[in-house]
Amino acid sequence: MIIKSHIDPIAAYETLLLELFQKIFQNDGAQRYLGFSQVSQLATLDGLPSWYLWFSEKRGAYSLTLIEGDTMSGGDNMSDHQESDTLEARFLVRYFPDPGDDSFDALSCFEQIARLGHFFDSTGTPSFDGGRAIHDGFFVAGYVDILIHSSRADVDFFCSAPNRWREYRLDGLKLTDKRGESREVVSPGTVDRDFPGWDLSFFIFDKIVSSFCFLSGQAPRRTGAAARPFFRYEIDAEQHVNAIPDTDITESVFGVCFSNGTGEDTVKERDASFVEQLHSQDFALIGIWEGPDEIPAQWRRPEWWTINTKHFHADPDHVCSCYEDH
């Protein structure tokens, strides 16, 4: 009888992110450098881990929620189990703008009403009951996919989102105010939602990748990007939604590969896996880059290659040994 160990992908990803956030929030210098303000963990109705995150550069708040987790097995015996199994997970990224945030006006009317209503508490995030009552499609910015290969140092990160989540109200939208009077808030055939999915998603993706560089002491092995045409959404008076191809909207995916493998076969396999992930679901490859100078400006983050060399003080009043008395 062959005994195989079984890896719980949900627990593995929860542990990874807990270690990442703990490492950052236990070091005041790193926390300030990366712009993290606060973090709060919660669980979905299905018991999946989720986090609320606040950043110094943003007036609003984010949520990062694990919505899918699985194991892709590549071997049949115990000896190659650890090397061949890959864990994969998808995280949903939501952004809850402060009413004074520029992106607040890009929300749909119903999202704005929800954001200003009793669903949210003083932290700018949904309350316990509010989080369970808000529509699944509200405040969605994009997705972060994480693949863990042979170890938690051997990881790929991917960000995917359209540049705009755009919804049109074909018949317009009328709402009734507190006095019972009906008022048109969206004219027929015009945009109700125009949320900047990519910019909002890549912001938190950058924070996660930067934090992983700090946690693991690694720089990326390679990065890559791909894109495909996306859709606008048209909604009629009966709330039927149709996805219509729109050449003005593009869905992008950007990946960052970390690999501690040194064998030639291992390196080739990891590189092929990374490229295959970018090509999935009919995305057209834009490029693969091994250093920051090669990456197009809109995706370039040179600090991913330098943060592992930076020295951060865990205590703001700490006198560090890097200062010597000569």
C-alpha positions in Angstrom: 0.0 0.0 0.0 1.3 3.4 -0.9 0.7 6.2 1.6 0.4 9.7 0.2 0.3 12.9 2.0 -2.6 15.2 1.2 -2.1 19.0 1.1 -5.1 21.2 1.9 -4.8 24.1 -0.6 -7.0 26.4 1.4 -4.9 26.0 4.5 -1.7 26.4 2.5 -2.8 29.7 1.0 -4.1 31.0 4.3 -0.8 30.2 5.9 1.1 31.9 3.1 -0.8 35.1 3.3 -0.8 35.1 7.1 3.0 34.8 7.1 3.2 37.6 4.5 1.0 40.0 6.4 2.5 39.2 9.8 6.0 39.8 8.4 5.0 43.2 7.2 3.0 44.4 10.2 5.7 43.2 12.6 8.2 45.5 10.9 7.3 49.2 11.2 9.8 50.2 8.5 8.6 47.7 6.0 5.0 48.5 6.7 5.6 52.2 6.1 7.7 51.5 3.0 5.0 49.4 1.4 2.1 51.6 2.5 0.1 49.1 4.5 -2.1 50.8 7.1 -4.3 48.0 8.6 -5.4 44.4 8.0 -8.3 42.5 9.3 -9.1 38.8 8.6 -12.5 37.3 8.3 -14.2 34.3 6.8 -16.9 33.9 4.1 -20.1 32.0 4.6 -18.4 29.0 3.1 -15.5 29.3 5.6 -13.0 30.6 3.1 -10.4 33.1 4.3 -10.7 36.8 3.4 -8.9 39.9 4.4 -9.7 43.6 4.5 -6.7 45.8 3.7 -6.1 49.5 4.0 -3.3 51.4 2.4 -1.9 54.9 3.1 -2.1 55.8 -0.6 -5.8 54.9 -0.9 -8.8 56.6 0.7 -10.9 53.4 0.2 -10.3 49.8 1.4 -9.7 46.5 -0.3 -10.9 43.0 0.3 -9.0 39.9 -0.9 -11.0 36.7 -0.8 -10.1 33.2 -1.7 -12.8 31.9 -3.9 -11.2 28.8 -5.5 -8.5 26.4 -4.3 -7.3 23.2 -5.8 -4.3 20.8 -6.2 -3.0 19.8 -9.6 -1.3 16.5 -9.2 1.5 15.4 -11.5 2.7 12.2 -9.9 1.3 8.9 -8.6 3.7 8.0 -5.9 4.8 9.4 -2.6 8.4 10.0 -3.6 7.5 12.6 -6.2 4.4 14.0 -4.5 6.1 17.1 -3.1 7.9 17.9 -6.3 5.1 17.4 -8.8 2.0 18.7 -7.0 1.1 22.3 -7.7 -1.5 24.2 -5.6 -3.6 26.8 -7.3 -5.9 29.4 -5.9 -7.9 32.4 -7.2 -8.6 35.4 -5.0 -11.3 38.0 -5.7 -10.3 41.6 -5.4 -12.9 44.1 -4.3 -12.3 47.8 -3.8 -14.7 49.9 -1.6 -14.1 53.6 -2.4 -14.4 56.3 0.1 -17.2 58.6 -1.1 -14.5 61.3 -1.7 -12.4 58.9 -3.8 -12.3 59.5 -7.5 -13.4 56.0 -8.3 -16.6 56.4 -6.2 -18.3 58.1 -9.2 -17.3 55.1 -11.4 -19.5 52.8 -9.4 -23.0 51.9 -10.5 -25.9 53.7 -8.9 -26.8 50.7 -6.8 -23.2 50.3 -5.6 -23.1 53.9 -4.6 -26.3 53.5 -2.6 -24.9 50.4 -0.9 -21.6 52.2 -0.1 -23.5 55.1 1.5 -26.0 52.9 3.4 -26.0 50.7 6.5 -24.1 47.9 4.8 -20.8 49.7 5.7 -19.4 50.6 9.1 -17.0 53.3 10.2 -13.9 51.5 8.7 -15.2 51.9 5.2 -15.7 48.2 4.8 -18.9 46.1 4.9 -20.2 45.2 8.4 -20.6 41.6 9.4 -24.2 41.4 8.1 -23.6 43.9 5.3 -20.8 41.7 3.8 -23.3 38.8 3.5 -26.0 41.0 2.0 -24.1 42.8 -0.7 -24.5 41.5 -4.2 -21.7 39.2 -5.4 -20.9 41.5 -8.3 -20.6 44.7 -6.4 -17.3 46.5 -6.0 -15.4 43.8 -8.0 -12.1 45.0 -9.4 -10.3 41.9 -10.6 -8.5 38.7 -9.6 -5.2 37.5 -8.2 -4.2 33.9 -8.9 -1.4 32.2 -7.0 0.3 29.0 -7.9 2.5 27.2 -5.2 4.8 24.7 -6.8 7.3 22.6 -4.8 7.5 24.9 -1.8 6.2 28.3 -0.6 9.4 29.8 -2.0 8.5 28.5 -5.5 5.5 30.6 -6.4 3.8 32.3 -9.4 1.5 35.3 -9.0 -0.9 36.5 -11.6 -3.2 39.6 -11.8 -6.1 39.7 -14.2 -8.7 42.3 -14.8 -10.2 44.4 -17.6 -9.1 48.0 -17.9 -12.8 49.0 -17.3 -15.8 47.2 -16.0 -18.4 49.0 -18.1 -22.2 48.6 -17.8 -24.8 50.3 -19.9 -28.5 50.8 -18.9 -30.4 50.2 -22.2 -33.6 51.6 -20.8 -32.1 54.0 -18.3 -32.7 53.8 -14.6 -35.2 55.6 -12.4 -35.2 55.6 -8.6 -37.7 56.7 -6.1 -36.6 59.2 -3.4 -37.8 59.5 0.2 -40.7 61.7 -0.8 -41.9 59.0 -3.3 -40.9 61.0 -6.3 -39.4 59.1 -9.3 -36.2 60.6 -10.7 -34.1 59.4 -13.7 -30.5 58.8 -12.5 -29.2 57.1 -15.7 -30.4 58.1 -19.2 -31.3 55.3 -21.6 -28.3 53.8 -23.4 -25.7 55.5 -21.2 -23.0 54.2 -18.8 -24.0 53.3 -15.3 -20.7 51.7 -14.2 -17.2 52.4 -15.4 -15.0 50.9 -12.7 -11.2 51.0 -13.4 -10.6 47.3 -12.7 -7.0 46.9 -13.9 -5.6 50.0 -12.0 -7.3 49.0 -8.8 -6.3 45.3 -9.0 -2.7 45.9 -10.0 -2.2 48.3 -7.1 -2.9 45.5 -4.5 -1.1 42.9 -6.7 2.0 45.1 -6.5 1.7 45.2 -2.7 1.4 41.4 -2.5 4.3 40.7 -4.8 6.5 43.3 -3.0 5.6 41.8 0.3 6.5 38.3 -1.0 9.9 39.6 -2.1 10.4 40.9 1.4 9.2 37.7 3.1 11.1 35.3 0.9 14.2 37.4 0.3 13.8 36.7 -3.5 13.7 38.8 -6.6 11.5 37.7 -9.5 12.9 35.1 -11.9 10.8 36.5 -14.7 7.6 38.4 -15.5 5.2 38.3 -18.4 2.0 39.8 -19.7 -0.8 38.9 -22.0 -4.1 40.4 -23.1 -7.4 39.6 -24.9 -10.5 41.6 -26.0 -13.1 42.0 -23.4 -16.8 42.9 -23.0 -19.2 45.6 -22.0 -22.3 44.7 -20.2 -25.8 45.8 -21.3 -28.7 45.7 -18.8 -32.3 46.1 -19.8 -35.3 47.1 -17.7 -35.9 43.5 -16.5 -32.3 43.3 -15.3 -31.2 40.9 -18.0 -27.5 41.2 -18.6 -25.8 40.6 -21.9 -22.0 40.6 -22.5 -21.2 42.4 -25.7 -17.7 42.3 -27.2 -16.1 45.8 -27.0 -12.8 46.6 -28.8 -12.3 49.6 -26.4 -12.0 47.3 -23.4 -9.0 44.9 -22.9 -8.5 42.3 -20.2 -4.9 41.9 -19.2 -3.0 39.4 -17.2 0.4 40.0 -15.6 2.5 37.3 -14.0 5.5 37.2 -11.7 7.5 34.0 -11.3 9.6 33.1 -8.3 11.6 29.9 -8.6 14.3 28.5 -6.3 15.0 25.5 -8.7 18.5 25.2 -10.1 18.4 22.0 -12.2 18.1 22.5 -16.0 15.0 20.3 -16.3 13.3 22.0 -13.3 14.0 25.5 -14.7 12.7 24.5 -18.2 9.5 23.0 -16.6 8.8 26.0 -14.5 9.4 28.4 -17.4 7.0 26.4 -19.6 4.4 26.3 -16.9 4.6 30.1 -16.4 4.2 30.8 -20.1 1.4 28.3 -20.4 -0.5 30.1 -17.6 -0.2 33.4 -19.4 -1.5 31.8 -22.7 -4.5 30.2 -21.0 -8.1 31.1 -21.9 -7.1 32.6 -25.3 -4.9 35.4 -24.0 -2.3 36.6 -26.5 1.2 36.8 -25.1 2.7 40.4 -25.1 6.1 39.5 -23.7 8.3 37.7 -21.2 10.9 39.7 -19.3 13.7 38.6 -16.9 14.7 42.1 -15.6 12.9 45.3 -14.6 14.5 47.4 -17.4 12.9 45.3 -20.1 9.3 45.6 -18.7 7.0 48.2 -20.3 6.6 51.2 -18.1 2.9 50.6 -17.1 3.9 47.3 -15.4 7.5 48.0 -14.4 8.1 47.8 -10.6 11.9 48.0 -10.0 11.5 47.6 -6.2 10.6 43.9 -6.7 14.3 43.4 -7.5 15.6 45.6 -4.7 13.4 45.2 -1.7 15.1 42.0 -0.6 18.3 44.0 -0.2 16.8 46.8 1.9 17.2 47.0 5.6 14.0 47.9 7.6 13.9 48.7 11.3 11.3 46.7 13.1 11.1 49.4 15.8 11.0 53.1 14.8 13.1 54.0 17.9 15.6 51.2 17.4 19.3 52.1 17.1 20.4 49.7 14.4 23.7 47.9 14.3 24.3 49.3 10.8 25.2 52.6 12.5 28.7 52.2 14.0 30.6 54.5 16.3 34.0 55.3 14.7 
